[in-house]
């Protein structure tokens, strides 16, 4: 049961964004740019970073939804490259503290082929998802138990993007 009355039955972030569209809209726009806009990382890889951070933060809704979004956009035979492992190490550090991202972690990512843009985007995605996870869980939003619910969300988000969340009911 959410800590506040949201006036909608939507789970997680969707419920919050529709409760306060004036704050939800810029959040959805930032998410759209970070996870779907131009980047050296694929959409699936960026979703994977969001999922990883959400799992570390134990945010059921964000881990479930972004896990489904990643799965829908990565090839079935996807395996982490050394570069992605290094970027996930950076994302892990961000969940502890921004200062936990060391020159050594960045050097390892670059040695494995990461660009400055990829390092930047990884840190920003991880930082944004730390905030999103705390927002979703801090207001005790609900998260579906059924994995198919997250698949249905993926069917909407993957083709239509994050700005399509505002105004749904």
Backbone torsions as a table, in degrees:
resi	resn	phi	psi	omega
1	UNK	NA	120.1	179.4
2	UNK	-58.2	151.1	179.1
3	UNK	-68.4	-22.3	179.4
4	UNK	-128.9	158.1	177.3
5	UNK	-78.8	117.3	-175.9
6	UNK	-91.5	-10.9	-179.7
7	UNK	61.9	23.0	172.9
8	UNK	-156.6	163.3	-176.9
9	UNK	-103.1	16.3	-176.9
10	UNK	-77.2	146.1	179.4
11	UNK	-81.7	158.9	168.6
12	UNK	47.0	-136.2	-175.7
13	UNK	-61.2	-34.5	179.8
14	UNK	-60.1	-41.7	178.0
15	UNK	-63.2	-41.8	-180.0
16	UNK	-68.8	-41.9	-179.3
17	UNK	-64.9	-35.0	179.3
18	UNK	-81.6	-22.1	174.7
19	UNK	-67.4	-43.5	-179.8
20	UNK	-129.0	79.2	-178.4
21	UNK	-57.7	-27.8	-179.7
22	UNK	-67.5	-25.4	171.9
23	UNK	-99.5	-29.9	-179.9
24	UNK	-66.2	-38.3	-177.7
25	UNK	-61.2	-51.3	179.0
26	UNK	-64.9	-31.9	176.4
27	UNK	-65.8	-42.2	179.7
28	UNK	-68.3	-35.2	178.3
29	UNK	-67.2	-41.1	176.7
30	UNK	-64.0	-43.8	178.3
31	UNK	-61.1	-41.3	178.6
32	UNK	-58.9	-47.4	-179.4
33	UNK	-65.1	-46.9	-175.8
34	UNK	-67.9	-40.6	-173.5
35	UNK	-98.9	-14.2	-176.4
36	UNK	-131.7	-13.0	-178.1
37	UNK	-77.7	-175.0	180.0
38	UNK	-58.9	135.3	179.3
39	UNK	-167.5	157.2	173.4
40	UNK	-75.3	-19.3	177.1
41	UNK	-89.3	146.1	176.7
42	UNK	-71.7	163.7	176.1
43	UNK	-59.0	-41.9	179.7
44	UNK	-62.7	-40.6	178.4
45	UNK	-65.2	-39.6	178.8
46	UNK	-67.3	-38.0	175.8
47	UNK	-64.5	-35.6	178.0
48	UNK	-62.8	-40.6	176.7
49	UNK	-63.2	-45.3	178.4
50	UNK	-60.3	-41.1	179.1
51	UNK	-64.9	-46.2	-179.0
52	UNK	-57.7	-48.0	179.7
53	UNK	-63.5	-43.3	-179.0
54	UNK	-64.8	-36.7	175.8
55	UNK	-66.3	-43.8	178.4
56	UNK	-60.9	-36.0	179.6
57	UNK	-85.0	1.1	178.4
58	UNK	57.9	37.3	176.9
59	UNK	-93.1	100.8	-174.3
60	UNK	-58.9	-46.9	-177.4
61	UNK	-63.7	-51.4	-176.8
62	UNK	-66.7	-39.8	178.3
63	UNK	-65.1	-42.9	179.9
64	UNK	-67.2	-45.4	-177.1
65	UNK	-70.4	-49.3	-177.5
66	UNK	-71.7	-26.7	172.0
67	UNK	-62.4	-42.4	177.1
68	UNK	-66.6	-38.7	179.9
69	UNK	-66.6	-39.6	178.1
70	UNK	-64.7	-47.0	-178.7
71	UNK	-59.6	-35.8	-179.2
72	UNK	-72.4	-16.5	-174.8
73	UNK	-116.4	-5.9	177.4
74	UNK	-102.3	149.4	176.3
75	UNK	-63.3	150.6	-178.7
76	UNK	-57.2	-32.8	-177.8
77	UNK	-94.7	21.5	-177.8
78	UNK	-59.5	132.9	173.0
79	UNK	-131.1	141.8	178.5
80	UNK	-60.5	130.8	172.3
81	UNK	-82.9	163.3	174.4
82	UNK	-56.3	-36.0	177.9
83	UNK	-62.7	-45.4	-178.6
84	UNK	-66.4	-38.1	176.6
85	UNK	-59.8	-44.1	179.9
86	UNK	-65.2	-39.8	178.0
87	UNK	-67.6	-38.0	176.2
88	UNK	-65.9	-32.0	174.1
89	UNK	-63.5	-39.4	176.5
90	UNK	-64.5	-44.9	179.0
91	UNK	-60.7	-39.4	177.2
92	UNK	-60.7	-43.8	179.6
93	UNK	-61.1	-40.9	-179.6
94	UNK	-60.2	-34.6	-179.7
95	UNK	-65.3	-23.2	176.2
96	UNK	-83.2	-53.1	-179.2
97	UNK	-173.7	147.9	174.4
98	UNK	-58.1	-34.0	-179.8
99	UNK	-72.3	-11.5	177.4
100	UNK	-76.6	-11.8	174.9
101	UNK	-79.1	110.1	-174.5
102	UNK	-99.7	163.5	175.0
103	UNK	-60.0	-33.5	179.0
104	UNK	-65.6	-41.9	178.0
105	UNK	-63.3	-43.3	179.7
106	UNK	-66.5	-42.4	179.1
107	UNK	-61.0	-41.7	179.1
108	UNK	-62.3	-42.4	178.7
109	UNK	-62.7	-44.1	-179.4
110	UNK	-67.0	-38.2	176.8
111	UNK	-60.6	-27.5	-179.9
112	UNK	-96.8	14.2	171.8
113	UNK	100.9	3.4	179.9
114	UNK	-71.6	140.1	176.2
115	UNK	-90.7	167.9	175.3
116	UNK	-59.6	-39.0	178.9
117	UNK	-62.7	-41.3	179.9
118	UNK	-65.9	-40.5	176.7
119	UNK	-64.4	-46.6	178.0
120	UNK	-56.0	-52.1	-176.6
121	UNK	-63.6	-37.0	178.0
122	UNK	-61.8	-47.2	-179.6
123	UNK	-63.7	-43.4	-178.1
124	UNK	-69.2	-41.2	176.5
125	UNK	-60.7	-46.4	-179.5
126	UNK	-62.4	-43.9	179.8
127	UNK	-65.0	-43.3	180.0
128	UNK	-63.8	-39.2	-179.1
129	UNK	-74.5	-27.6	170.9
130	UNK	-60.4	-44.7	178.3
131	UNK	-65.7	-45.6	-179.3
132	UNK	-61.7	-42.5	179.2
133	UNK	-61.0	-41.1	180.0
134	UNK	-71.1	-32.7	176.3
135	UNK	-65.4	-51.5	-178.7
136	UNK	-62.4	-48.0	-177.5
137	UNK	-80.1	-29.4	179.8
138	UNK	-66.1	-25.0	176.4
139	UNK	-104.1	10.3	174.8
140	UNK	53.7	44.8	175.9
141	UNK	-66.9	163.1	-178.7
142	UNK	-95.2	154.1	179.4
143	UNK	-129.2	134.6	178.1
144	UNK	-61.1	146.5	173.9
145	UNK	-88.3	-26.7	-175.4
146	UNK	-81.6	118.7	178.8
147	UNK	-57.5	-27.5	178.9
148	UNK	-64.4	-27.8	177.3
149	UNK	-63.1	-38.8	178.8
150	UNK	-71.3	-33.4	175.5
151	UNK	-63.8	-40.4	177.9
152	UNK	-64.7	-37.7	176.0
153	UNK	-62.4	-41.7	179.4
154	UNK	-61.2	-37.6	179.5
155	UNK	-63.3	-24.6	177.6
156	UNK	-91.1	-46.4	-173.2
157	UNK	-72.3	-45.0	-174.7
158	UNK	-57.6	-47.8	179.1
159	UNK	-82.2	-25.3	-171.2
160	UNK	-108.6	-17.3	178.1
161	UNK	85.7	176.9	-173.7
162	UNK	-78.4	-24.2	-180.0
163	UNK	-72.6	-12.1	177.4
164	UNK	-74.5	-8.4	-179.2
165	UNK	-69.9	-38.4	-176.2
166	UNK	-69.0	131.3	177.8
167	UNK	91.5	2.3	175.0
168	UNK	-86.9	158.1	178.5
169	UNK	-138.9	NA	NA
